[in-house]
Amino acid sequence: MSANIQQRQADSAAQPVLLCQDSDGIRTLTLNRPNQYNSLSEELLAALQQAFDEVAADRSVRIVVLAGAGKAFCAGHDLKQMRANMSQASCEALFKTCSRMMVAMTRLPQPVIAKVHGIATAAGCQLVANCDLAVAAEDAKFGTSGIKAGLFCTTPGVALSRNVHRKHALEMLLTGDIISAERALSYGLVNRVVPAGDLDAAVAELSASILAKSAAAIATGKRAFYKQIEMGLMAAYDFASEEMARNMTFRDAEEGIDAFIGKREPTWQHK
């Protein structure tokens, strides 16, 4: 990430709305509006979009971790900012901006892991659902609570309905009820639930497992996964067959197969 992105994308209090930290191939992006429970202001949406655009072009980054500062992961859109301009045109522009950012996450060659603590509601729940993987603390809470304010969480429902069974998704959307981390795990919204004190370690463990694999295979596999999932069955199999055959031509695939046959650890060409 460019050195001055955090300075450009800031709240009026001159605090960066998005923090960036790199460590051993992992880029951690931390939503940094703790006093607003990391609600998605226009500035934060712009910062996230720019961050994902930069990550997409940076092959030194193998994994992106998305986290929240303070007591919450993300409480959704900034309703105070939205209330200042409630015209349909303004709201439509905001939701399309958010949707573009969400799609950009799925198009990254790197896996994105949500590290969730506290609340993840409305568009914050959408963020979790939109990440490739999610690890939650036991105290995390999830919900699409817009309906309680007279606003159906239609855009969060896009990501939610692609993660959980439609009846679970509709119950969350229709009631706005908050669910526990354990229920989110049973729904398939998150991958793992751990004690709050173990959250960093659990994300590090999951990241280490991914980092040990071929970056080239992961990038092509993630792209293919999101493309085939929207296809019909036979079209998905045809596309997947072509993609897997192409993957077989990678140097890393040759190395991986030779290592398996030779009972040794592979040495990946593309880290």
N, C-alpha and C positions, 0 to 999 in steps of 0.2 A: 504494500500500500504506500502511496506517495506520502512523504513526510508531513505535508501540510494539509492533508484531507481533514484531519481532526480539528485544525484551526478554522478551516473554511465552513465546515458543517457544524455550527454551534448554535446553542440557544442564546437568547438575549443576554443571559448572565455570563456569556463568554466561556461557558463550559462546553467541551466537545461532547456532542451527542452520541458519538460512536468511538470506542477505544479499540485499538489494534495492537496485538502482541504476537510476535513470531517466535516459535521455539521448535527446533528440530523437525521442520516440515509441517508444523501445525500452526495455522493462523487463527487466533481467537479474536472474534469480534464481539465486543461487549456493549450492549445497549446501555447508554449512560445518561438516563434521565430518572435517577432514583426517586426524586421527590414527586415525580409524576408516574411512578410505577412503570417507567420505561414505555409509556404510551407512544404510539407511532405518529409523531408530528411530521409535517411536511419536510422539515429539515432532516429528521432521522431517516425517513424514507429515501431522501436524496442521498444521504450518506451511505445507506445500505446498498443502494443501486450502484453507486460509484465503487464501493468496496468489492462488490461481486464482479463488476466489470474488470477491475484490476486483478482480482484473483484468477479470473478465467484465462488471463494472458500470462500468468506467473507459474511456470512449471516447478519452481522451487517449493511451492505450496502443495502439499499432498492431501491435507485435510483442513476443513474449516469447522471451527467450533463456534456456535452462536450461544451467547450467554447474556445475562442481565445483571446490572449493578444494583446494589441495595437489597430491598426485601422482596422483590418480585422479578419474574422473568419478563413479562410484558402484559399490560392491562388492555391492549387493543389500541384502537385509534384514539387520537387526542380529541375528545369530545368538545372541550372548551374551544379549541381552535376551529373545529368543524362548525360549532354553533355560531361563530362569528360570521360565517358565510354559508347559509343553508340553501343557496340556489341549486337547482338540479344540475346546471352546467358545472358549477364548482365541485359539487359532490361527485359527479361522474368522473371529472378529471382526477380527483383524489383517488377514487377506487381503481381507476385504470392505472394510475401511477403505482399503486400498491400491487396490483395484479402483475404488472410488468416486472416488478422486483421479485415477486414470488416465483414467476416463471424463470427468471434469470438464475435463481438458486438451483432449480432442477436441471438447467442446462450447463451448469458448471461441470467440468470434467472431474472435479474433486468431490468426494462425499462431504455432506454437511451434517454435523451432529448438533442437535439442540441439547444444551445443558440446562435443565429446567429446575428452578426452585421457586417457592412462593406461588403466585398466581400466574396463570397463562390463560387469559380470557379473551373472547371475541377474536380480533385480528391477532392477538397474542397466541391463542390456541391455534389459529390458522398458521402462524409461523412454525409452531411445533409440528403440526400435521404436514407442512410443506417441506420440512427438513427430511433428509434421507433416513436419518436415524435419530433417536431421542433417548436420553437417559434422564430420569427424573429423581429428585429427592423424595423421600417418603412424605414430606410435608407439602409437596406440590399439589396445586388444585387447578382443574381445567374446566372450561365452560364456554359456551357460545351464548353469552348473556345479553346480547343486544335486544332480544325480544322483550326483556323486562323494561327497556326504555322505549318500547314501541318501534324498534328497528330490527327486523329479521336479519340474522347474520348470513346473508345470501352468499357473499364472496368467501367468508370463512367456510361455508358449507361445501364449496368446491373442493378444497383440500381435505376437509373432514370426511366427506363422502368417499374419497379415494383412499382412505385409511381404514375406516371402520365399517361394520355392517350398516346398511341403510337404516335399519330400525334403531340402532344405537345413535346414529348420526341425527336422525329426525327427532328422537327423544331429546337429545341435547339442544337441538335448534328450536324445537317447539316449546320447551319448558324453560330454557335458560339456566337450568339447575347446574350447580357446581358439582363436579365429580372428583373423587380422590385419585391419587396417583395409582393405587392398586386397581381401581376400576378402569382407569385409562390404560393400564397394562393389559387387563383382561379384554378390553375393547380392541387392542392393537394400535392404540394411539402412540404408545411409547414402547421401547424395546426392553428397558430395564428400570427397576425401581430400587433404590439403595438408601440407607441412612444418609441424612444430610451431610454428615461428616465424611462420608465415603464418596461423595459425588465427584470430586476431582479425580480421585483414584479410578473410579469406574469409567469415566470418560477417557482417561489415559490408557486404561487397559483395552478398551474397545479400539481406540486410535492405534495402539501398538499392533493389534492384530491386523488392521488394515494396512498400516505402514510396511508390514512384512511382505505384502503382496506386490505384484507388478503394477506400477502406476499406469502403464499402457493398457493393460487388461481391464483395470478398474474404470479408466476413462471411457473406453469403448463399451464396456458392459453397462455402465450407468446410462449412457446415451441410449443404448439399445433398449434398456429396461423401460424407460419412460416413453419411448416411441411405440414399442410393441403393445404396451398395456392398453393403448387406445384403439387397437386394431381388433378385427374379428379373429377367430381362432386360427383358421387356415392362413390368413394373411400374416398373422403373428408368427406362425411356425415357419413360413417361407422367409420372412424377413430375418428371423432369428437364425435360421440355417445359413443364410448368406453371411450374417455378422459373425457367426462362430467359425465358419470356414475362413473368413478374412482374419480373424483373431489367430487362427492356427498358423498363419504365415508370419506372425510376429516373431522376432528373435527371442523374446521372453517366453513364448510358448515352447519353442524348441528347447530352450534352456530348462524350463520347468519340467518338461517331459523327460529330458535326459537326466535331470537331477532325481526325479522320482524313480526312474529305472535303476539309476546308479546308487540309490539310497543315500543321497547327500542333500545338503541344503542348496537351493538355487541361488545363483548370483544374477540379479536382475540388471538388464542393460539400462532400463529406464526407472530410476528411483523416484 
